[in-house]
Amino acid sequence: MVKHISDKELEYLKNGDFQLLQIKYDKAIQEGKSDFEIHHSCFEGSPHFEEHIRQFAFQNNLSYDLQGMYIKFHIL
């Protein structure tokens, strides 16, 4: 059964996803890395995390792929 969540809760989850991605991205840039990864479990409970990942990647000119339990982002 799919659980309905409120718009407010969805916005909170979206913001949390973007903050997590931004922190990892900023740290990779600071360290001069060409990629970074995030464990899939970091997005548990977020019903639209795939959409958030696609949007973040598009906005920051990143590519990404699944590598086991990790999502690996490549800075282009």
Buried (B, 14 or more C-beta within 10 A) or exposed (E): EEEEBEEEEEEEBBEBBBEBBEEBBEEBEEEEEEEBBBEBEBBEEBBBBEEBBEBBBEEBEBEBEEEEEBBBBBBE
